[in-house]
Amino acid sequence: MLAFYELYPIAAVFKARKRLMESDEQFMNTSPEARIDFWKAMRYWLRLGFISFGGPGGAIGVMHLELVERLRWIEERRFLHALNYTMLLPGPEAQQLATYIGWLLHGRLGGLVAGILFVAPSLLMIIALAWLYLAFGEVGWIAAMLYGVKPAVTAVILFAIWRIGSRVLRSWVLWVIMLAAFAGLFVLHLPFPLIILGAGIIGYLLHHVAPSWIAAPSDEAEQLDSAEAETVTQMSRAQLIKLCLAGGALWLGVYVAVQVLDGSGVLADMAIFFSKAAVLSFGGAYAVLPYVYQSAVEHFQWITAAQMMDGLALRELIPGPLVMITSFVGFVGGWEGAWWGTEHYVSSAIAAALVATWYTFLPSFLFIFIGAPYIERTRNQSAFTAPLTAITAAVVGVMLNLAVLFAGHVIWTSGWEAPPDLNMALLTGLALLALSGGKVPVVPVLVVCALTGVMLVELGIPIPA
């Protein structure tokens, strides 16, 4: 492969990339079957960024369906282990999971590419939609496509619950944990971090009291060989210090740049605010929305309450993490502020959106690159896998709660007491049948459902508010 690249002037670039990946300890320790072609993986992460509708549940479902089931790029055990870790972190779980898996496949370069490409399409879309919204005040034509996409997303989440649940819920105790997590969210409205923490504590206690009840499903069918167990990824103190210093430099460097570029100080305020929001967002975007609303609307007054609600609606039209609402807030704040002059309000808005996005996602990359090597060391240690197995069961309950809420908005648009939308119910069922029985890939299902939504609207079916 290198001889082929040497025919080109950019051979040195490819050699440098190869040396960077091979020097990364995780890449060297990953099992051979997981070493997927870098460029093929890069195309996949970009594609994922365009099809990850439905928030974390939909994106996680798509990744599990394709990376574990169809492409077989990652083992079930490693996928669930990574998922458990990301659920414990603040920030967007799906983007962190993509970064983690990219790191497993191709080291830190792979994780960086996976995380960026997962977010990039939604960033470009939210900027475009925000511009249309502020410039013309009307983006209703896109709602017809969303009308059809929502049933497909509901089907993807339901299919993911079935696939993950069938592998995880191997004992009655795990079923109880799953149902308790669902009831805690759906009935008692308990905070998401409390659900995850409680599941982890239960798993830890059961490991010491009745370990057979909480054994990870893969413990019985899949064991790492002793050679791999001895060569698990480790991070030296020097590497840890370098990563922390690099993260601090990236944070501070952009902060100094925005101080220089924006004399009003608004961009600097956004940098600090979105940094705090990123590390406080345990439980995902919905958990941090009240904080964002209170600060952006009431304290800083970057955006009005009506604009915030419109932004949440626009956010539902695009793929990617739900926390991309912060990019919309930044764009509107930059548009209204226009600190570079009224003739440059678009550039002000784009700069603010980029600052909001940078400081929202920078901590996520650091959490993965710093924590993942240590987490990988625990894959064969039952004292750690038992709590994580319980957390996985709770995550299935969390996804079930999300599916129920999503189905409620899609099928029972006027409330649970009202008759269901039969068109949406039928489309959801057909999409689920295509995914499960017909083994149809996610992208064709999303496209067909989107076109069906447009057709239904053209036939005079009103779109629910």
Long-range contacts (C-beta under 8 A, 24 or more apart in sequence): 17-109, 20-107, 20-108, 20-109, 21-106, 21-107, 21-109, 21-110, 24-107, 24-108, 24-109, 25-233, 25-234, 25-235, 25-373, 26-103, 26-104, 26-107, 26-108, 26-233, 26-372, 26-373, 26-376, 27-106, 27-107, 27-110, 29-228, 29-231, 29-232, 29-233, 30-104, 30-105, 31-228, 33-72, 34-73, 34-74, 34-75, 34-104, 34-105, 35-105, 35-106, 36-73, 36-105, 36-106, 38-106, 38-109, 38-110, 41-73, 41-102, 41-105, 41-106, 41-110, 41-113, 41-114, 42-113, 42-117, 44-71, 45-98, 45-102, 45-113, 45-114, 45-117, 45-118, 46-117, 46-120, 46-121, 47-443, 48-98, 48-117, 48-118, 49-117, 49-118, 49-119, 49-120, 49-121, 49-122, 49-319, 49-320, 50-121, 50-319, 51-319, 51-442, 51-443, 51-446, 52-94, 52-118, 52-122, 52-319, 52-320, 53-149, 53-152, 53-153, 53-156, 53-318, 53-319, 53-446, 54-153, 54-154, 54-156, 54-157, 54-406, 55-94, 55-284, 55-285, 55-321, 55-322, 55-402, 56-92, 56-93, 56-94, 56-284, 56-321, 56-322, 56-402, 57-157, 57-160, 57-399, 57-402, 57-403, 57-406, 58-153, 58-156, 58-157, 59-94, 59-97, 59-98, 59-118, 59-319, 59-320, 59-321, 60-93, 60-94, 60-97, 60-160, 60-399, 61-156, 61-157, 61-159, 61-160, 61-161, 61-399, 62-156, 62-160, 62-442, 63-94, 63-97, 63-98, 63-101, 64-160, 64-163, 64-164, 65-156, 65-159, 65-160, 65-163, 65-435, 65-442, 66-441, 66-442, 67-101, 69-163, 70-441, 73-101, 73-105, 74-101, 74-104, 74-105, 75-218, 75-222, 76-167, 76-218, 76-222, 77-216, 77-218, 77-222, 77-379, 78-104, 78-379, 80-164, 80-167, 80-168, 80-218, 80-388, 80-392, 81-375, 81-376, 81-378, 81-379, 81-385, 81-388, 82-372, 82-375, 83-392, 83-395, 84-388, 84-391, 84-392, 84-395, 85-371, 85-372, 85-375, 85-388, 86-368, 87-196, 87-391, 87-395, 88-196, 88-200, 88-391, 89-282, 89-364, 89-367, 89-371, 90-278, 90-279, 90-280, 90-281, 90-282, 90-363, 90-367, 91-278, 91-279, 91-281, 91-323, 91-360, 91-361, 91-363, 91-364, 91-367, 92-281, 92-284, 92-285, 92-321, 92-322, 92-323, 92-361, 92-364, 93-284, 94-118, 94-321, 95-119, 95-321, 95-361, 95-364, 96-364, 96-367, 96-368, 99-364, 99-365, 99-368, 100-368, 100-372, 103-368, 103-369, 103-372, 104-372, 104-376, 108-369, 111-365, 111-368, 111-369, 111-372, 112-365, 115-361, 115-364, 115-365, 115-368, 118-320, 118-321, 119-320, 119-321, 119-324, 119-357, 119-361, 121-318, 121-319, 121-320, 122-318, 122-319, 122-320, 122-321, 122-324, 123-320, 123-324, 123-327, 123-353, 123-357, 125-317, 125-318, 125-319, 125-320, 126-314, 126-315, 126-318, 126-320, 126-324, 126-327, 126-328, 126-331, 126-353, 127-327, 127-331, 127-349, 127-350, 127-353, 129-314, 129-317, 129-318, 130-311, 130-314, 130-327, 130-328, 130-331, 130-332, 130-335, 130-349, 130-353, 131-331, 131-346, 131-349, 133-310, 133-314, 134-332, 134-335, 134-349, 139-314, 139-317, 142-317, 143-317, 143-463, 144-453, 144-454, 144-456, 144-457, 144-458, 144-463, 145-317, 145-450, 145-453, 145-454, 146-316, 146-317, 146-453, 147-453, 147-456, 147-457, 147-463, 148-427, 148-449, 148-450, 148-451, 148-452, 148-453, 148-454, 148-456, 149-446, 149-449, 149-450, 149-453, 150-406, 150-409, 150-410, 150-424, 151-410, 151-411, 151-424, 151-427, 151-428, 151-431, 151-449, 152-427, 152-428, 152-431, 152-445, 152-446, 152-448, 152-449, 152-450, 153-406, 154-403, 154-406, 154-407, 154-410, 154-411, 154-428, 154-431, 155-428, 155-429, 155-431, 155-432, 155-434, 155-435, 155-445, 156-431, 156-435, 156-442, 156-445, 157-399, 157-402, 157-403, 157-406, 158-403, 158-432, 159-432, 159-435, 159-436, 160-399, 161-396, 161-399, 161-400, 161-403, 162-436, 164-392, 164-395, 164-396, 164-399, 165-396, 167-217, 168-217, 168-389, 168-392, 168-393, 168-396, 169-393, 169-396, 170-215, 170-217, 171-212, 171-213, 171-214, 171-215, 172-213, 173-206, 173-210, 173-213, 173-214, 174-214, 174-389, 174-390, 174-393, 175-393, 177-202, 177-203, 177-390, 177-393, 177-394, 177-397, 178-393, 178-394, 178-396, 178-397, 178-400, 179-397, 180-394, 180-397, 181-393, 181-394, 181-395, 181-396, 181-397, 181-398, 181-401, 182-397, 182-398, 182-400, 182-401, 183-397, 184-397, 185-397, 185-398, 185-401, 186-401, 186-404, 186-405, 191-283, 191-287, 192-282, 192-283, 192-284, 192-287, 192-398, 193-282, 193-283, 193-287, 195-394, 195-397, 195-398, 196-391, 196-394, 196-395, 198-394, 199-387, 199-390, 199-391, 199-393, 199-394, 200-387, 200-388, 200-390, 200-391, 201-387, 202-390, 203-386, 203-387, 203-388, 203-389, 203-390, 203-391, 204-383, 204-386, 204-387, 204-390, 206-386, 206-390, 207-382, 207-383, 207-386, 207-387, 211-382, 211-386, 214-386, 214-389, 214-390, 215-382, 215-386, 215-389, 216-382, 216-385, 216-386, 216-388, 216-389, 217-389, 219-382, 219-385, 223-380, 224-379, 224-380, 229-380, 232-376, 232-377, 232-379, 232-380, 233-372, 233-373, 233-376, 233-377, 234-373, 234-377, 235-370, 235-373, 235-374, 240-370, 243-366, 243-369, 243-370, 244-366, 244-370, 247-362, 247-365, 247-366, 247-370, 250-362, 251-275, 251-359, 251-362, 254-355, 254-358, 254-359, 258-351, 258-355, 261-351, 262-339, 262-340, 262-351, 263-339, 264-337, 264-339, 266-302, 266-333, 266-334, 266-337, 266-339, 266-352, 267-339, 267-351, 267-352, 267-355, 269-300, 270-302, 270-330, 270-333, 270-352, 270-355, 270-356, 270-359, 271-355, 271-358, 271-359, 273-300, 274-326, 274-330, 274-355, 274-356, 274-359, 274-360, 275-359, 275-362, 275-363, 277-326, 277-360, 278-359, 278-360, 278-361, 278-362, 278-363, 278-364, 279-363, 281-323, 284-322, 284-323, 285-321, 285-322, 285-323, 285-325, 286-322, 288-323, 289-325, 292-325, 292-326, 292-329, 296-329, 296-333, 300-333, 302-329, 302-330, 302-332, 302-333, 302-336, 302-337, 303-329, 303-332, 303-333, 303-336, 307-332, 323-360, 324-357, 326-356, 326-357, 326-360, 327-353, 327-356, 327-357, 327-360, 328-353, 329-356, 330-354, 330-355, 330-356, 330-357, 331-356, 413-464, 414-464, 421-464, 423-456, 423-461, 427-452
